[in-house]
Amino acid sequence: MKNRIKVFRAMHDLTQEALAQQLGVTRQTILAIEKGKYDPSLELAFKIARYFNVSIEEVFTYSETQ
């Protein structure tokens, strides 16, 4: 699953660590999600979208060929 977390972090001037603290996860979790090595749970995906006040589709894009 592709995502735009890094873009949204940059727009809000947030580090991975700061976002991780806001969401209650580790920086390594944010890093893994950004690199596409880990797909977040549905709950975490919604938390991320809610934090940035956007729809989940604006943050995450599902791609069958990954």
CHARMM internal coordinates of N, CA and C (Angstrom, degrees):
IC EDIT
DIST 1 N 1 CA 1.4371
DIST 1 CA 1 C 1.5321
ANGL 1 N 1 CA 1 C 107.96
DIST 1 C 2 N 1.3146
ANGL 1 CA 1 C 2 N 115.02
DIHE 1 N 1 CA 1 C 2 N 128.70
DIST 2 N 2 CA 1.4605
ANGL 1 C 2 N 2 CA 119.68
DIHE 1 CA 1 C 2 N 2 CA 178.08
DIST 2 CA 2 C 1.5203
ANGL 2 N 2 CA 2 C 109.15
DIHE 1 C 2 N 2 CA 2 C -85.76
DIST 2 C 3 N 1.3396
ANGL 2 CA 2 C 3 N 115.26
DIHE 2 N 2 CA 2 C 3 N 154.15
DIST 3 N 3 CA 1.4567
ANGL 2 C 3 N 3 CA 118.22
DIHE 2 CA 2 C 3 N 3 CA 179.39
DIST 3 CA 3 C 1.5215
ANGL 3 N 3 CA 3 C 110.86
DIHE 2 C 3 N 3 CA 3 C -146.54
DIST 3 C 4 N 1.3306
ANGL 3 CA 3 C 4 N 114.55
DIHE 3 N 3 CA 3 C 4 N 165.52
DIST 4 N 4 CA 1.4620
ANGL 3 C 4 N 4 CA 121.56
DIHE 3 CA 3 C 4 N 4 CA -179.38
DIST 4 CA 4 C 1.5310
ANGL 4 N 4 CA 4 C 110.61
DIHE 3 C 4 N 4 CA 4 C -120.71
DIST 4 C 5 N 1.3169
ANGL 4 CA 4 C 5 N 116.33
DIHE 4 N 4 CA 4 C 5 N 29.90
DIST 5 N 5 CA 1.4650
ANGL 4 C 5 N 5 CA 120.25
DIHE 4 CA 4 C 5 N 5 CA -177.89
DIST 5 CA 5 C 1.5246
ANGL 5 N 5 CA 5 C 110.60
DIHE 4 C 5 N 5 CA 5 C -59.97
DIST 5 C 6 N 1.3210
ANGL 5 CA 5 C 6 N 117.04
DIHE 5 N 5 CA 5 C 6 N -43.29
DIST 6 N 6 CA 1.4667
ANGL 5 C 6 N 6 CA 120.46
DIHE 5 CA 5 C 6 N 6 CA -179.01
DIST 6 CA 6 C 1.5360
ANGL 6 N 6 CA 6 C 110.74
DIHE 5 C 6 N 6 CA 6 C -59.58
DIST 6 C 7 N 1.3270
ANGL 6 CA 6 C 7 N 116.26
DIHE 6 N 6 CA 6 C 7 N -40.17
DIST 7 N 7 CA 1.4669
ANGL 6 C 7 N 7 CA 121.46
DIHE 6 CA 6 C 7 N 7 CA 178.90
DIST 7 CA 7 C 1.5285
ANGL 7 N 7 CA 7 C 110.09
DIHE 6 C 7 N 7 CA 7 C -63.71
DIST 7 C 8 N 1.3293
ANGL 7 CA 7 C 8 N 116.17
DIHE 7 N 7 CA 7 C 8 N -47.40
DIST 8 N 8 CA 1.4696
ANGL 7 C 8 N 8 CA 119.67
DIHE 7 CA 7 C 8 N 8 CA -179.95
DIST 8 CA 8 C 1.5259
ANGL 8 N 8 CA 8 C 111.08
DIHE 7 C 8 N 8 CA 8 C -65.97
DIST 8 C 9 N 1.3262
ANGL 8 CA 8 C 9 N 117.38
DIHE 8 N 8 CA 8 C 9 N -36.33
DIST 9 N 9 CA 1.4716
ANGL 8 C 9 N 9 CA 119.72
DIHE 8 CA 8 C 9 N 9 CA 176.60
DIST 9 CA 9 C 1.5237
ANGL 9 N 9 CA 9 C 110.28
DIHE 8 C 9 N 9 CA 9 C -61.65
DIST 9 C 10 N 1.3323
ANGL 9 CA 9 C 10 N 116.16
DIHE 9 N 9 CA 9 C 10 N -44.14
DIST 10 N 10 CA 1.4728
ANGL 9 C 10 N 10 CA 120.71
DIHE 9 CA 9 C 10 N 10 CA -179.86
DIST 10 CA 10 C 1.5294
ANGL 10 N 10 CA 10 C 110.79
DIHE 9 C 10 N 10 CA 10 C -63.37
DIST 10 C 11 N 1.3165
ANGL 10 CA 10 C 11 N 116.78
DIHE 10 N 10 CA 10 C 11 N -41.19
DIST 11 N 11 CA 1.4615
ANGL 10 C 11 N 11 CA 120.82
DIHE 10 CA 10 C 11 N 11 CA 179.77
DIST 11 CA 11 C 1.5323
ANGL 11 N 11 CA 11 C 111.58
DIHE 10 C 11 N 11 CA 11 C -62.60
DIST 11 C 12 N 1.3291
ANGL 11 CA 11 C 12 N 116.33
DIHE 11 N 11 CA 11 C 12 N -30.35
DIST 12 N 12 CA 1.4631
ANGL 11 C 12 N 12 CA 121.24
DIHE 11 CA 11 C 12 N 12 CA -178.61
DIST 12 CA 12 C 1.5270
ANGL 12 N 12 CA 12 C 111.90
DIHE 11 C 12 N 12 CA 12 C -103.11
DIST 12 C 13 N 1.3298
ANGL 12 CA 12 C 13 N 116.68
DIHE 12 N 12 CA 12 C 13 N 7.79
DIST 13 N 13 CA 1.4623
ANGL 12 C 13 N 13 CA 122.59
DIHE 12 CA 12 C 13 N 13 CA 178.77
DIST 13 CA 13 C 1.5272
ANGL 13 N 13 CA 13 C 111.75
DIHE 12 C 13 N 13 CA 13 C 52.92
DIST 13 C 14 N 1.3482
ANGL 13 CA 13 C 14 N 115.42
DIHE 13 N 13 CA 13 C 14 N 50.34
DIST 14 N 14 CA 1.4618
ANGL 13 C 14 N 14 CA 121.94
DIHE 13 CA 13 C 14 N 14 CA -178.69
DIST 14 CA 14 C 1.5224
ANGL 14 N 14 CA 14 C 111.23
DIHE 13 C 14 N 14 CA 14 C -113.47
DIST 14 C 15 N 1.3145
ANGL 14 CA 14 C 15 N 116.19
DIHE 14 N 14 CA 14 C 15 N 142.23
DIST 15 N 15 CA 1.4608
ANGL 14 C 15 N 15 CA 120.42
DIHE 14 CA 14 C 15 N 15 CA 171.78
DIST 15 CA 15 C 1.5269
ANGL 15 N 15 CA 15 C 108.12
DIHE 14 C 15 N 15 CA 15 C -85.47
DIST 15 C 16 N 1.3257
ANGL 15 CA 15 C 16 N 115.76
DIHE 15 N 15 CA 15 C 16 N 166.92
DIST 16 N 16 CA 1.4620
ANGL 15 C 16 N 16 CA 119.45
DIHE 15 CA 15 C 16 N 16 CA 175.26
DIST 16 CA 16 C 1.5193
ANGL 16 N 16 CA 16 C 109.73
DIHE 15 C 16 N 16 CA 16 C -60.83
DIST 16 C 17 N 1.3325
ANGL 16 CA 16 C 17 N 115.79
DIHE 16 N 16 CA 16 C 17 N -40.29
DIST 17 N 17 CA 1.4648
ANGL 16 C 17 N 17 CA 121.29
DIHE 16 CA 16 C 17 N 17 CA -179.61
DIST 17 CA 17 C 1.5295
ANGL 17 N 17 CA 17 C 111.26
DIHE 16 C 17 N 17 CA 17 C -61.83
DIST 17 C 18 N 1.3271
ANGL 17 CA 17 C 18 N 117.04
DIHE 17 N 17 CA 17 C 18 N -45.88
DIST 18 N 18 CA 1.4746
ANGL 17 C 18 N 18 CA 120.86
DIHE 17 CA 17 C 18 N 18 CA -178.99
DIST 18 CA 18 C 1.5256
ANGL 18 N 18 CA 18 C 110.89
DIHE 17 C 18 N 18 CA 18 C -63.15
DIST 18 C 19 N 1.3342
ANGL 18 CA 18 C 19 N 117.09
DIHE 18 N 18 CA 18 C 19 N -43.43
DIST 19 N 19 CA 1.4645
ANGL 18 C 19 N 19 CA 120.14
DIHE 18 CA 18 C 19 N 19 CA 178.49
DIST 19 CA 19 C 1.5227
ANGL 19 N 19 CA 19 C 110.44
DIHE 18 C 19 N 19 CA 19 C -64.50
DIST 19 C 20 N 1.3260
ANGL 19 CA 19 C 20 N 116.30
DIHE 19 N 19 CA 19 C 20 N -43.37
DIST 20 N 20 CA 1.4618
ANGL 19 C 20 N 20 CA 120.63
DIHE 19 CA 19 C 20 N 20 CA 179.47
DIST 20 CA 20 C 1.5208
ANGL 20 N 20 CA 20 C 111.04
DIHE 19 C 20 N 20 CA 20 C -57.97
DIST 20 C 21 N 1.3290
ANGL 20 CA 20 C 21 N 117.06
DIHE 20 N 20 CA 20 C 21 N -43.69
DIST 21 N 21 CA 1.4750
ANGL 20 C 21 N 21 CA 120.47
DIHE 20 CA 20 C 21 N 21 CA 179.24
DIST 21 CA 21 C 1.5286
ANGL 21 N 21 CA 21 C 110.64
DIHE 20 C 21 N 21 CA 21 C -62.75
DIST 21 C 22 N 1.3176
ANGL 21 CA 21 C 22 N 117.35
DIHE 21 N 21 CA 21 C 22 N -41.86
DIST 22 N 22 CA 1.4666
ANGL 21 C 22 N 22 CA 120.95
DIHE 21 CA 21 C 22 N 22 CA -179.80
DIST 22 CA 22 C 1.5319
ANGL 22 N 22 CA 22 C 111.59
DIHE 21 C 22 N 22 CA 22 C -63.30
DIST 22 C 23 N 1.3416
ANGL 22 CA 22 C 23 N 115.82
DIHE 22 N 22 CA 22 C 23 N -33.01
DIST 23 N 23 CA 1.4651
ANGL 22 C 23 N 23 CA 120.36
DIHE 22 CA 22 C 23 N 23 CA -176.15
DIST 23 CA 23 C 1.5238
ANGL 23 N 23 CA 23 C 113.41
DIHE 22 C 23 N 23 CA 23 C -95.41
DIST 23 C 24 N 1.3296
ANGL 23 CA 23 C 24 N 116.99
DIHE 23 N 23 CA 23 C 24 N -8.27
DIST 24 N 24 CA 1.4572
ANGL 23 C 24 N 24 CA 120.47
DIHE 23 CA 23 C 24 N 24 CA 179.42
DIST 24 CA 24 C 1.5195
ANGL 24 N 24 CA 24 C 113.53
DIHE 23 C 24 N 24 CA 24 C 76.30
DIST 24 C 25 N 1.3374
ANGL 24 CA 24 C 25 N 116.19
DIHE 24 N 24 CA 24 C 25 N 31.90
DIST 25 N 25 CA 1.4672
ANGL 24 C 25 N 25 CA 121.07
DIHE 24 CA 24 C 25 N 25 CA 176.87
DIST 25 CA 25 C 1.5360
ANGL 25 N 25 CA 25 C 108.16
DIHE 24 C 25 N 25 CA 25 C -127.61
DIST 25 C 26 N 1.3259
ANGL 25 CA 25 C 26 N 117.00
DIHE 25 N 25 CA 25 C 26 N 178.39
DIST 26 N 26 CA 1.4622
ANGL 25 C 26 N 26 CA 119.97
DIHE 25 CA 25 C 26 N 26 CA 179.20
DIST 26 CA 26 C 1.5270
ANGL 26 N 26 CA 26 C 110.61
DIHE 25 C 26 N 26 CA 26 C -89.69
DIST 26 C 27 N 1.3254
ANGL 26 CA 26 C 27 N 115.52
DIHE 26 N 26 CA 26 C 27 N 160.77
DIST 27 N 27 CA 1.4579
ANGL 26 C 27 N 27 CA 120.60
DIHE 26 CA 26 C 27 N 27 CA 176.64
DIST 27 CA 27 C 1.5236
ANGL 27 N 27 CA 27 C 109.73
DIHE 26 C 27 N 27 CA 27 C -61.06
DIST 27 C 28 N 1.3334
ANGL 27 CA 27 C 28 N 116.44
DIHE 27 N 27 CA 27 C 28 N -35.75
DIST 28 N 28 CA 1.4606
ANGL 27 C 28 N 28 CA 120.60
DIHE 27 CA 27 C 28 N 28 CA 179.80
DIST 28 CA 28 C 1.5262
ANGL 28 N 28 CA 28 C 111.21
DIHE 27 C 28 N 28 CA 28 C -62.54
DIST 28 C 29 N 1.3159
ANGL 28 CA 28 C 29 N 117.12
DIHE 28 N 28 CA 28 C 29 N -33.33
DIST 29 N 29 CA 1.4730
ANGL 28 C 29 N 29 CA 121.10
DIHE 28 CA 28 C 29 N 29 CA 177.26
DIST 29 CA 29 C 1.5186
ANGL 29 N 29 CA 29 C 109.83
DIHE 28 C 29 N 29 CA 29 C -65.01
DIST 29 C 30 N 1.3378
ANGL 29 CA 29 C 30 N 116.57
DIHE 29 N 29 CA 29 C 30 N -46.65
DIST 30 N 30 CA 1.4694
ANGL 29 C 30 N 30 CA 120.52
DIHE 29 CA 29 C 30 N 30 CA 179.00
DIST 30 CA 30 C 1.5254
ANGL 30 N 30 CA 30 C 109.74
DIHE 29 C 30 N 30 CA 30 C -61.79
DIST 30 C 31 N 1.3226
ANGL 30 CA 30 C 31 N 117.50
DIHE 30 N 30 CA 30 C 31 N -44.29
DIST 31 N 31 CA 1.4613
ANGL 30 C 31 N 31 CA 122.05
DIHE 30 CA 30 C 31 N 31 CA 179.10
DIST 31 CA 31 C 1.5279
ANGL 31 N 31 CA 31 C 111.07
DIHE 30 C 31 N 31 CA 31 C -58.82
DIST 31 C 32 N 1.3343
ANGL 31 CA 31 C 32 N 116.55
DIHE 31 N 31 CA 31 C 32 N -47.10
DIST 32 N 32 CA 1.4658
ANGL 31 C 32 N 32 CA 120.93
DIHE 31 CA 31 C 32 N 32 CA -178.88
DIST 32 CA 32 C 1.5235
ANGL 32 N 32 CA 32 C 111.92
DIHE 31 C 32 N 32 CA 32 C -63.61
DIST 32 C 33 N 1.3315
ANGL 32 CA 32 C 33 N 116.74
DIHE 32 N 32 CA 32 C 33 N -38.97
DIST 33 N 33 CA 1.4712
ANGL 32 C 33 N 33 CA 120.49
DIHE 32 CA 32 C 33 N 33 CA 178.47
DIST 33 CA 33 C 1.5222
ANGL 33 N 33 CA 33 C 109.64
DIHE 32 C 33 N 33 CA 33 C -66.30
DIST 33 C 34 N 1.3368
ANGL 33 CA 33 C 34 N 116.58
DIHE 33 N 33 CA 33 C 34 N -46.05
DIST 34 N 34 CA 1.4661
ANGL 33 C 34 N 34 CA 120.54
DIHE 33 CA 33 C 34 N 34 CA -179.44
DIST 34 CA 34 C 1.5235
ANGL 34 N 34 CA 34 C 111.87
DIHE 33 C 34 N 34 CA 34 C -59.61
DIST 34 C 35 N 1.3258
ANGL 34 CA 34 C 35 N 117.38
DIHE 34 N 34 CA 34 C 35 N -37.96
DIST 35 N 35 CA 1.4671
ANGL 34 C 35 N 35 CA 121.54
DIHE 34 CA 34 C 35 N 35 CA -178.25
DIST 35 CA 35 C 1.5261
ANGL 35 N 35 CA 35 C 112.79
DIHE 34 C 35 N 35 CA 35 C -82.64
DIST 35 C 36 N 1.3319
ANGL 35 CA 35 C 36 N 116.43
DIHE 35 N 35 CA 35 C 36 N -3.76
DIST 36 N 36 CA 1.4572
ANGL 35 C 36 N 36 CA 120.05
DIHE 35 CA 35 C 36 N 36 CA 179.34
DIST 36 CA 36 C 1.5111
ANGL 36 N 36 CA 36 C 113.92
DIHE 35 C 36 N 36 CA 36 C 77.80
DIST 36 C 37 N 1.3281
ANGL 36 CA 36 C 37 N 117.34
DIHE 36 N 36 CA 36 C 37 N 15.32
DIST 37 N 37 CA 1.4662
ANGL 36 C 37 N 37 CA 121.14
DIHE 36 CA 36 C 37 N 37 CA -179.91
DIST 37 CA 37 C 1.5310
ANGL 37 N 37 CA 37 C 111.53
DIHE 36 C 37 N 37 CA 37 C -87.67
DIST 37 C 38 N 1.3260
ANGL 37 CA 37 C 38 N 115.71
DIHE 37 N 37 CA 37 C 38 N -12.89
DIST 38 N 38 CA 1.4618
ANGL 37 C 38 N 38 CA 120.99
DIHE 37 CA 37 C 38 N 38 CA -176.78
DIST 38 CA 38 C 1.5200
ANGL 38 N 38 CA 38 C 108.53
DIHE 37 C 38 N 38 CA 38 C -145.71
DIST 38 C 39 N 1.3222
ANGL 38 CA 38 C 39 N 116.29
DIHE 38 N 38 CA 38 C 39 N 130.37
DIST 39 N 39 CA 1.4590
ANGL 38 C 39 N 39 CA 120.80
DIHE 38 CA 38 C 39 N 39 CA 175.22
DIST 39 CA 39 C 1.5216
ANGL 39 N 39 CA 39 C 107.71
DIHE 38 C 39 N 39 CA 39 C -96.05
DIST 39 C 40 N 1.3224
ANGL 39 CA 39 C 40 N 117.08
DIHE 39 N 39 CA 39 C 40 N 126.51
DIST 40 N 40 CA 1.4635
ANGL 39 C 40 N 40 CA 119.23
DIHE 39 CA 39 C 40 N 40 CA -178.13
DIST 40 CA 40 C 1.5205
ANGL 40 N 40 CA 40 C 111.59
DIHE 39 C 40 N 40 CA 40 C -69.08
DIST 40 C 41 N 1.3193
ANGL 40 CA 40 C 41 N 115.18
DIHE 40 N 40 CA 40 C 41 N 158.30
DIST 41 N 41 CA 1.4564
ANGL 40 C 41 N 41 CA 119.60
DIHE 40 CA 40 C 41 N 41 CA 173.29
DIST 41 CA 41 C 1.5238
ANGL 41 N 41 CA 41 C 107.48
DIHE 40 C 41 N 41 CA 41 C -63.67
DIST 41 C 42 N 1.3010
ANGL 41 CA 41 C 42 N 116.24
DIHE 41 N 41 CA 41 C 42 N 161.45
DIST 42 N 42 CA 1.4597
ANGL 41 C 42 N 42 CA 120.41
DIHE 41 CA 41 C 42 N 42 CA 178.62
DIST 42 CA 42 C 1.5261
ANGL 42 N 42 CA 42 C 110.22
DIHE 41 C 42 N 42 CA 42 C -59.70
DIST 42 C 43 N 1.3204
ANGL 42 CA 42 C 43 N 116.00
DIHE 42 N 42 CA 42 C 43 N -39.65
DIST 43 N 43 CA 1.4713
ANGL 42 C 43 N 43 CA 120.76
DIHE 42 CA 42 C 43 N 43 CA 179.12
DIST 43 CA 43 C 1.5272
ANGL 43 N 43 CA 43 C 110.82
DIHE 42 C 43 N 43 CA 43 C -61.22
DIST 43 C 44 N 1.3338
ANGL 43 CA 43 C 44 N 117.39
DIHE 43 N 43 CA 43 C 44 N -45.71
DIST 44 N 44 CA 1.4662
ANGL 43 C 44 N 44 CA 120.77
DIHE 43 CA 43 C 44 N 44 CA -179.96
DIST 44 CA 44 C 1.5275
ANGL 44 N 44 CA 44 C 110.94
DIHE 43 C 44 N 44 CA 44 C -67.71
DIST 44 C 45 N 1.3113
ANGL 44 CA 44 C 45 N 117.10
DIHE 44 N 44 CA 44 C 45 N -38.22
DIST 45 N 45 CA 1.4701
ANGL 44 C 45 N 45 CA 120.66
DIHE 44 CA 44 C 45 N 45 CA 178.60
DIST 45 CA 45 C 1.5332
ANGL 45 N 45 CA 45 C 109.93
DIHE 44 C 45 N 45 CA 45 C -60.63
DIST 45 C 46 N 1.3309
ANGL 45 CA 45 C 46 N 117.00
DIHE 45 N 45 CA 45 C 46 N -43.15
DIST 46 N 46 CA 1.4616
ANGL 45 C 46 N 46 CA 120.50
DIHE 45 CA 45 C 46 N 46 CA 178.01
DIST 46 CA 46 C 1.5250
ANGL 46 N 46 CA 46 C 111.39
DIHE 45 C 46 N 46 CA 46 C -66.89
DIST 46 C 47 N 1.3461
ANGL 46 CA 46 C 47 N 116.71
DIHE 46 N 46 CA 46 C 47 N -37.49
DIST 47 N 47 CA 1.4651
ANGL 46 C 47 N 47 CA 120.82
DIHE 46 CA 46 C 47 N 47 CA 177.97
DIST 47 CA 47 C 1.5308
ANGL 47 N 47 CA 47 C 110.35
DIHE 46 C 47 N 47 CA 47 C -60.82
DIST 47 C 48 N 1.3268
ANGL 47 CA 47 C 48 N 115.81
DIHE 47 N 47 CA 47 C 48 N -43.68
DIST 48 N 48 CA 1.4639
ANGL 47 C 48 N 48 CA 121.01
DIHE 47 CA 47 C 48 N 48 CA -179.98
DIST 48 CA 48 C 1.5273
ANGL 48 N 48 CA 48 C 110.09
DIHE 47 C 48 N 48 CA 48 C -62.41
DIST 48 C 49 N 1.3288
ANGL 48 CA 48 C 49 N 116.35
DIHE 48 N 48 CA 48 C 49 N -48.44
DIST 49 N 49 CA 1.4670
ANGL 48 C 49 N 49 CA 120.45
DIHE 48 CA 48 C 49 N 49 CA 179.89
DIST 49 CA 49 C 1.5206
ANGL 49 N 49 CA 49 C 110.79
DIHE 48 C 49 N 49 CA 49 C -61.37
DIST 49 C 50 N 1.3354
ANGL 49 CA 49 C 50 N 117.10
DIHE 49 N 49 CA 49 C 50 N -44.01
DIST 50 N 50 CA 1.4593
ANGL 49 C 50 N 50 CA 121.10
DIHE 49 CA 49 C 50 N 50 CA 179.46
DIST 50 CA 50 C 1.5231
ANGL 50 N 50 CA 50 C 111.35
DIHE 49 C 50 N 50 CA 50 C -62.91
DIST 50 C 51 N 1.3321
ANGL 50 CA 50 C 51 N 116.22
DIHE 50 N 50 CA 50 C 51 N -39.63
DIST 51 N 51 CA 1.4714
ANGL 50 C 51 N 51 CA 120.11
DIHE 50 CA 50 C 51 N 51 CA -179.53
DIST 51 CA 51 C 1.5296
ANGL 51 N 51 CA 51 C 110.54
DIHE 50 C 51 N 51 CA 51 C -59.39
DIST 51 C 52 N 1.3287
ANGL 51 CA 51 C 52 N 116.30
DIHE 51 N 51 CA 51 C 52 N -42.43
DIST 52 N 52 CA 1.4626
ANGL 51 C 52 N 52 CA 120.73
DIHE 51 CA 51 C 52 N 52 CA -179.08
DIST 52 CA 52 C 1.5302
ANGL 52 N 52 CA 52 C 112.17
DIHE 51 C 52 N 52 CA 52 C -86.88
DIST 52 C 53 N 1.3366
ANGL 52 CA 52 C 53 N 116.59
DIHE 52 N 52 CA 52 C 53 N -0.69
DIST 53 N 53 CA 1.4626
ANGL 52 C 53 N 53 CA 122.48
DIHE 52 CA 52 C 53 N 53 CA 178.06
DIST 53 CA 53 C 1.5332
ANGL 53 N 53 CA 53 C 112.45
DIHE 52 C 53 N 53 CA 53 C 59.43
DIST 53 C 54 N 1.3294
ANGL 53 CA 53 C 54 N 114.95
DIHE 53 N 53 CA 53 C 54 N 44.05
DIST 54 N 54 CA 1.4640
ANGL 53 C 54 N 54 CA 121.63
DIHE 53 CA 53 C 54 N 54 CA 178.29
DIST 54 CA 54 C 1.5264
ANGL 54 N 54 CA 54 C 108.15
DIHE 53 C 54 N 54 CA 54 C -133.80
DIST 54 C 55 N 1.3191
ANGL 54 CA 54 C 55 N 116.30
DIHE 54 N 54 CA 54 C 55 N 170.10
DIST 55 N 55 CA 1.4679
ANGL 54 C 55 N 55 CA 119.30
DIHE 54 CA 54 C 55 N 55 CA 177.25
DIST 55 CA 55 C 1.5230
ANGL 55 N 55 CA 55 C 109.13
DIHE 54 C 55 N 55 CA 55 C -76.46
DIST 55 C 56 N 1.3066
ANGL 55 CA 55 C 56 N 114.88
DIHE 55 N 55 CA 55 C 56 N 156.78
DIST 56 N 56 CA 1.4640
ANGL 55 C 56 N 56 CA 120.03
DIHE 55 CA 55 C 56 N 56 CA -179.33
DIST 56 CA 56 C 1.5380
ANGL 56 N 56 CA 56 C 110.59
DIHE 55 C 56 N 56 CA 56 C -61.65
DIST 56 C 57 N 1.3414
ANGL 56 CA 56 C 57 N 116.34
DIHE 56 N 56 CA 56 C 57 N -31.18
DIST 57 N 57 CA 1.4646
ANGL 56 C 57 N 57 CA 120.74
DIHE 56 CA 56 C 57 N 57 CA -179.90
DIST 57 CA 57 C 1.5221
ANGL 57 N 57 CA 57 C 112.25
DIHE 56 C 57 N 57 CA 57 C -68.70
DIST 57 C 58 N 1.3375
ANGL 57 CA 57 C 58 N 116.90
DIHE 57 N 57 CA 57 C 58 N -24.14
DIST 58 N 58 CA 1.4570
ANGL 57 C 58 N 58 CA 119.98
DIHE 57 CA 57 C 58 N 58 CA 178.05
DIST 58 CA 58 C 1.5281
ANGL 58 N 58 CA 58 C 111.80
DIHE 57 C 58 N 58 CA 58 C -74.96
DIST 58 C 59 N 1.3302
ANGL 58 CA 58 C 59 N 115.96
DIHE 58 N 58 CA 58 C 59 N -24.15
DIST 59 N 59 CA 1.4657
ANGL 58 C 59 N 59 CA 120.47
DIHE 58 CA 58 C 59 N 59 CA -179.12
DIST 59 CA 59 C 1.5267
ANGL 59 N 59 CA 59 C 111.20
DIHE 58 C 59 N 59 CA 59 C -94.67
DIST 59 C 60 N 1.3265
ANGL 59 CA 59 C 60 N 116.72
DIHE 59 N 59 CA 59 C 60 N -43.20
DIST 60 N 60 CA 1.4581
ANGL 59 C 60 N 60 CA 121.24
DIHE 59 CA 59 C 60 N 60 CA -173.86
DIST 60 CA 60 C 1.5239
ANGL 60 N 60 CA 60 C 112.38
DIHE 59 C 60 N 60 CA 60 C -116.86
DIST 60 C 61 N 1.3344
ANGL 60 CA 60 C 61 N 115.37
DIHE 60 N 60 CA 60 C 61 N 139.91
DIST 61 N 61 CA 1.4574
ANGL 60 C 61 N 61 CA 121.80
DIHE 60 CA 60 C 61 N 61 CA 177.09
DIST 61 CA 61 C 1.5200
ANGL 61 N 61 CA 61 C 108.04
DIHE 60 C 61 N 61 CA 61 C -128.72
DIST 61 C 62 N 1.3200
ANGL 61 CA 61 C 62 N 115.96
DIHE 61 N 61 CA 61 C 62 N 123.98
DIST 62 N 62 CA 1.4670
ANGL 61 C 62 N 62 CA 119.94
DIHE 61 CA 61 C 62 N 62 CA 178.33
DIST 62 CA 62 C 1.5188
ANGL 62 N 62 CA 62 C 109.12
DIHE 61 C 62 N 62 CA 62 C -84.27
DIST 62 C 63 N 1.3321
ANGL 62 CA 62 C 63 N 114.85
DIHE 62 N 62 CA 62 C 63 N 134.28
DIST 63 N 63 CA 1.4517
ANGL 62 C 63 N 63 CA 120.12
DIHE 62 CA 62 C 63 N 63 CA 178.01
DIST 63 CA 63 C 1.5256
ANGL 63 N 63 CA 63 C 108.74
DIHE 62 C 63 N 63 CA 63 C -131.10
DIST 63 C 64 N 1.3289
ANGL 63 CA 63 C 64 N 116.40
DIHE 63 N 63 CA 63 C 64 N 122.55
DIST 64 N 64 CA 1.4845
ANGL 63 C 64 N 64 CA 119.53
DIHE 63 CA 63 C 64 N 64 CA -179.33
DIST 64 CA 64 C 1.5204
ANGL 64 N 64 CA 64 C 111.36
DIHE 63 C 64 N 64 CA 64 C -66.55
DIST 64 C 65 N 1.3156
ANGL 64 CA 64 C 65 N 116.91
DIHE 64 N 64 CA 64 C 65 N -32.60
DIST 65 N 65 CA 1.4686
ANGL 64 C 65 N 65 CA 120.88
DIHE 64 CA 64 C 65 N 65 CA -177.48
DIST 65 CA 65 C 1.5232
ANGL 65 N 65 CA 65 C 110.00
DIHE 64 C 65 N 65 CA 65 C -99.07
DIST 65 C 66 N 1.3229
ANGL 65 CA 65 C 66 N 114.44
DIHE 65 N 65 CA 65 C 66 N 81.59
DIST 66 N 66 CA 1.4523
ANGL 65 C 66 N 66 CA 118.21
DIHE 65 CA 65 C 66 N 66 CA -179.79
DIST 66 CA 66 C 1.4838
ANGL 66 N 66 CA 66 C 111.25
DIHE 65 C 66 N 66 CA 66 C -125.55
END
COOR INIT
IC SEED 1 N 1 CA 1 C
IC BUILD
